[in-house]
């Protein structure tokens, strides 16, 4: 276990160095899920605004716990740069206004990791927006299951509301309660990977 955690720490350090210095493979992710415990701050804000929340299939929402399946993605194991896709989403509804946030992607290719999503308002596509900023609290744990396959797990991932998402939600619901940096929740990401045949 200590060896695996040390390997995870090395991977995080690798993300801070030039990618050319590493020869680790880019792998495909498949399966697993991201589970989010929604924060009391977010739940309280939604309740005060009269906004109801439900999951859109195949995501699940039980109380303040949500889960989103991972159908695919790609990660560079040397730098941890890549994208991890998710299926399903959450729908926010107040009165006649319904906002669906779905098809989430964890994107680590930029200067800072972010979770983006497809935003639909009353079933009309608004666009793909950055929704939540991501802060990694602990190193990822990488496990090798076979010669060319394994798993990646991230615990205690902190999600906060992105400024673009806050502006969009305030505009749609005609409020000012959504502020950038609002704690959204804590996530655990677990997915499997395989190295495609050369």
C-alpha positions as a Markdown table, in Angstrom:
| # | Residue | x | y | z |
|---|---|---|---|---|
| 1 | Unk | 0.0 | 0.0 | 0.0 |
| 2 | Unk | 2.9 | 2.4 | 0.8 |
| 3 | Unk | 4.4 | 1.6 | -2.5 |
| 4 | Unk | 1.2 | 2.4 | -4.3 |
| 5 | Unk | 0.7 | 5.7 | -2.5 |
| 6 | Unk | 4.3 | 6.7 | -3.2 |
| 7 | Unk | 3.7 | 6.0 | -6.9 |
| 8 | Unk | 0.6 | 8.2 | -6.7 |
| 9 | Unk | 2.7 | 11.0 | -5.2 |
| 10 | Unk | 5.3 | 10.6 | -7.9 |
| 11 | Unk | 2.5 | 11.0 | -10.5 |
| 12 | Unk | 1.3 | 14.3 | -9.0 |
| 13 | Unk | 4.9 | 15.6 | -8.9 |
| 14 | Unk | 5.3 | 14.6 | -12.5 |
| 15 | Unk | 2.4 | 16.8 | -13.5 |
| 16 | Unk | 4.4 | 19.8 | -12.4 |
| 17 | Unk | 7.4 | 19.0 | -14.7 |
| 18 | Unk | 7.7 | 19.1 | -18.5 |
| 19 | Unk | 5.8 | 16.2 | -20.1 |
| 20 | Unk | 8.7 | 15.5 | -22.4 |
| 21 | Unk | 10.7 | 14.2 | -19.4 |
| 22 | Unk | 8.4 | 11.2 | -19.1 |
| 23 | Unk | 7.6 | 8.2 | -21.2 |
| 24 | Unk | 4.5 | 6.9 | -19.4 |
| 25 | Unk | 1.7 | 5.7 | -21.6 |
| 26 | Unk | -1.5 | 7.5 | -22.4 |
| 27 | Unk | -4.3 | 5.1 | -21.4 |
| 28 | Unk | -8.0 | 4.8 | -21.9 |
| 29 | Unk | -10.4 | 4.9 | -19.0 |
| 30 | Unk | -13.4 | 2.7 | -18.8 |
| 31 | Unk | -15.9 | 2.0 | -16.1 |
| 32 | Unk | -16.1 | 3.1 | -12.5 |
| 33 | Unk | -17.8 | 6.3 | -11.3 |
| 34 | Unk | -17.5 | 9.6 | -9.5 |
| 35 | Unk | -19.4 | 9.9 | -6.3 |
| 36 | Unk | -20.1 | 13.3 | -4.8 |
| 37 | Unk | -21.3 | 14.2 | -1.4 |
| 38 | Unk | -23.1 | 17.5 | -1.9 |
| 39 | Unk | -22.1 | 20.2 | 0.6 |
| 40 | Unk | -24.5 | 21.7 | 3.1 |
| 41 | Unk | -23.7 | 25.1 | 1.6 |
| 42 | Unk | -25.0 | 24.1 | -1.8 |
| 43 | Unk | -28.1 | 22.2 | -0.4 |
| 44 | Unk | -29.0 | 25.2 | 1.8 |
| 45 | Unk | -28.6 | 27.7 | -1.1 |
| 46 | Unk | -30.8 | 25.6 | -3.4 |
| 47 | Unk | -33.5 | 25.0 | -0.7 |
| 48 | Unk | -33.6 | 28.8 | 0.1 |
| 49 | Unk | -34.2 | 29.5 | -3.5 |
| 50 | Unk | -36.9 | 26.8 | -3.9 |
| 51 | Unk | -34.8 | 24.9 | -6.4 |
| 52 | Unk | -35.4 | 21.2 | -6.5 |
| 53 | Unk | -32.7 | 18.7 | -7.7 |
| 54 | Unk | -33.1 | 15.4 | -9.4 |
| 55 | Unk | -30.7 | 13.1 | -11.2 |
| 56 | Unk | -30.9 | 12.4 | -14.9 |
| 57 | Unk | -30.2 | 8.8 | -15.9 |
| 58 | Unk | -27.9 | 7.0 | -15.5 |
| 59 | Unk | -26.7 | 9.2 | -12.7 |
| 60 | Unk | -28.2 | 8.6 | -9.2 |
| 61 | Unk | -29.1 | 10.9 | -6.4 |
| 62 | Unk | -30.0 | 9.7 | -2.9 |
| 63 | Unk | -30.3 | 12.5 | -0.4 |
| 64 | Unk | -27.2 | 14.6 | -0.8 |
| 65 | Unk | -25.2 | 11.8 | -2.4 |
| 66 | Unk | -24.8 | 11.6 | -6.2 |
| 67 | Unk | -23.0 | 9.2 | -8.4 |
| 68 | Unk | -22.1 | 9.5 | -12.1 |
| 69 | Unk | -20.9 | 6.5 | -14.2 |
| 70 | Unk | -17.7 | 6.9 | -16.2 |
| 71 | Unk | -18.1 | 5.5 | -19.8 |
| 72 | Unk | -14.6 | 6.5 | -21.1 |
| 73 | Unk | -11.8 | 9.0 | -21.3 |
| 74 | Unk | -8.0 | 9.2 | -21.7 |
| 75 | Unk | -5.2 | 9.9 | -19.2 |
| 76 | Unk | -1.5 | 10.4 | -19.5 |
| 77 | Unk | -0.1 | 8.4 | -16.6 |
| 78 | Unk | 3.1 | 10.5 | -16.6 |
| 79 | Unk | 1.4 | 13.9 | -16.2 |
| 80 | Unk | -2.2 | 13.0 | -15.3 |
| 81 | Unk | -3.3 | 15.3 | -18.1 |
| 82 | Unk | -6.4 | 14.2 | -19.9 |
| 83 | Unk | -10.2 | 14.0 | -19.8 |
| 84 | Unk | -12.5 | 11.6 | -17.9 |
| 85 | Unk | -16.1 | 11.6 | -19.2 |
| 86 | Unk | -19.3 | 10.9 | -17.3 |
| 87 | Unk | -22.8 | 9.9 | -18.1 |
| 88 | Unk | -26.0 | 11.5 | -16.7 |
| 89 | Unk | -26.2 | 14.7 | -14.7 |
| 90 | Unk | -28.4 | 16.8 | -12.4 |
| 91 | Unk | -31.5 | 18.8 | -13.2 |
| 92 | Unk | -32.3 | 22.0 | -11.2 |
| 93 | Unk | -35.9 | 23.2 | -11.3 |
| 94 | Unk | -37.6 | 26.3 | -9.9 |
| 95 | Unk | -41.1 | 27.1 | -11.1 |
| 96 | Unk | -41.2 | 26.8 | -14.9 |
| 97 | Unk | -37.4 | 27.0 | -15.3 |
| 98 | Unk | -35.4 | 23.8 | -15.6 |
| 99 | Unk | -31.6 | 23.7 | -15.9 |
| 100 | Unk | -30.0 | 20.4 | -16.8 |
| 101 | Unk | -26.2 | 20.0 | -16.2 |
| 102 | Unk | -25.0 | 16.8 | -17.8 |
| 103 | Unk | -22.2 | 14.9 | -19.7 |
| 104 | Unk | -19.6 | 16.0 | -17.2 |
| 105 | Unk | -15.9 | 15.9 | -18.1 |
| 106 | Unk | -13.0 | 16.2 | -15.7 |
| 107 | Unk | -10.5 | 18.1 | -17.7 |
| 108 | Unk | -6.9 | 18.3 | -16.5 |
| 109 | Unk | -5.3 | 19.6 | -19.7 |
| 110 | Unk | -5.4 | 23.3 | -18.7 |
| 111 | Unk | -3.6 | 25.4 | -16.1 |
| 112 | Unk | -6.0 | 24.1 | -13.4 |
| 113 | Unk | -8.3 | 21.1 | -13.3 |
| 114 | Unk | -12.0 | 21.8 | -14.0 |
| 115 | Unk | -15.2 | 19.9 | -14.4 |
| 116 | Unk | -17.2 | 21.0 | -17.5 |
| 117 | Unk | -20.7 | 20.1 | -18.4 |
| 118 | Unk | -23.3 | 20.5 | -21.1 |
| 119 | Unk | -25.9 | 23.1 | -19.9 |
| 120 | Unk | -29.5 | 22.9 | -21.1 |
| 121 | Unk | -32.2 | 25.4 | -20.2 |
| 122 | Unk | -35.8 | 24.2 | -20.6 |
| 123 | Unk | -34.4 | 21.5 | -22.9 |
| 124 | Unk | -32.5 | 23.9 | -25.2 |
| 125 | Unk | -28.7 | 23.6 | -25.3 |
| 126 | Unk | -26.9 | 26.6 | -23.9 |
| 127 | Unk | -23.4 | 25.2 | -24.4 |
| 128 | Unk | -20.6 | 23.4 | -22.6 |
| 129 | Unk | -19.4 | 25.5 | -19.7 |
| 130 | Unk | -16.9 | 25.1 | -16.9 |
| 131 | Unk | -19.0 | 24.2 | -13.9 |
| 132 | Unk | -16.8 | 23.3 | -10.9 |
| 133 | Unk | -13.2 | 24.1 | -10.1 |
| 134 | Unk | -11.3 | 21.0 | -8.8 |
| 135 | Unk | -8.9 | 20.9 | -5.9 |
| 136 | Unk | -6.9 | 17.7 | -5.2 |
| 137 | Unk | -6.4 | 17.1 | -1.5 |
| 138 | Unk | -4.6 | 13.8 | -1.7 |
| 139 | Unk | -2.4 | 12.0 | -4.2 |
| 140 | Unk | -4.1 | 9.6 | -6.7 |
| 141 | Unk | -3.7 | 5.9 | -6.0 |
| 142 | Unk | -2.7 | 4.0 | -9.1 |
| 143 | Unk | -3.0 | 0.2 | -9.0 |
| 144 | Unk | -1.8 | -2.2 | -11.7 |
| 145 | Unk | -4.2 | -5.0 | -12.2 |
| 146 | Unk | -2.6 | -6.6 | -15.3 |
| 147 | Unk | 0.4 | -5.9 | -17.5 |
| 148 | Unk | -1.5 | -3.3 | -19.5 |
| 149 | Unk | -4.4 | -2.4 | -17.2 |
| 150 | Unk | -5.1 | -1.0 | -13.8 |
| 151 | Unk | -7.2 | 1.5 | -11.8 |
| 152 | Unk | -6.9 | 5.1 | -10.7 |
| 153 | Unk | -8.6 | 6.4 | -7.5 |
| 154 | Unk | -8.8 | 10.0 | -6.2 |
| 155 | Unk | -10.3 | 10.7 | -2.8 |
| 156 | Unk | -11.4 | 13.9 | -1.1 |
| 157 | Unk | -11.6 | 15.9 | -4.3 |
| 158 | Unk | -13.0 | 19.3 | -3.5 |
| 159 | Unk | -15.5 | 20.9 | -5.9 |
| 160 | Unk | -16.3 | 24.6 | -5.9 |
| 161 | Unk | -18.6 | 26.6 | -8.2 |
| 162 | Unk | -16.8 | 28.1 | -11.2 |
| 163 | Unk | -17.4 | 31.8 | -11.8 |
| 164 | Unk | -18.9 | 31.2 | -15.3 |
| 165 | Unk | -21.3 | 28.7 | -13.9 |
| 166 | Unk | -22.3 | 31.1 | -11.1 |
| 167 | Unk | -23.0 | 33.9 | -13.6 |
| 168 | Unk | -25.1 | 31.5 | -15.8 |
| 169 | Unk | -27.2 | 30.1 | -12.9 |
| 170 | Unk | -27.9 | 33.6 | -11.5 |
| 171 | Unk | -29.0 | 34.8 | -15.0 |
| 172 | Unk | -31.2 | 31.8 | -15.6 |
| 173 | Unk | -32.9 | 31.8 | -12.2 |
| 174 | Unk | -32.8 | 35.6 | -11.9 |
| 175 | Unk | -31.1 | 35.6 | -8.5 |
| 176 | Unk | -27.7 | 36.6 | -7.1 |
| 177 | Unk | -27.3 | 33.7 | -4.6 |
| 178 | Unk | -24.8 | 31.7 | -6.7 |
| 179 | Unk | -21.3 | 32.9 | -6.0 |
| 180 | Unk | -18.0 | 31.7 | -7.4 |
| 181 | Unk | -16.2 | 29.5 | -4.9 |
| 182 | Unk | -19.4 | 28.1 | -3.3 |
| 183 | Unk | -18.5 | 24.7 | -2.0 |
| 184 | Unk | -20.3 | 22.1 | -4.2 |
| 185 | Unk | -19.2 | 19.0 | -2.5 |
| 186 | Unk | -16.5 | 16.3 | -2.0 |
| 187 | Unk | -15.9 | 13.7 | -4.6 |
| 188 | Unk | -14.3 | 10.3 | -5.0 |
| 189 | Unk | -13.3 | 9.3 | -8.5 |
| 190 | Unk | -12.6 | 5.7 | -9.3 |
| 191 | Unk | -12.0 | 4.4 | -12.8 |
| 192 | Unk | -10.2 | 1.6 | -14.6 |
| 193 | Unk | -7.7 | 2.0 | -17.4 |
| 194 | Unk | -6.1 | -0.1 | -20.2 |
| 195 | Unk | -3.3 | 0.7 | -22.5 |
| 196 | Unk | -4.4 | 0.4 | -26.1 |
| 197 | Unk | -2.3 | -2.0 | -28.2 |
| 198 | Unk | 0.5 | -0.1 | -30.1 |
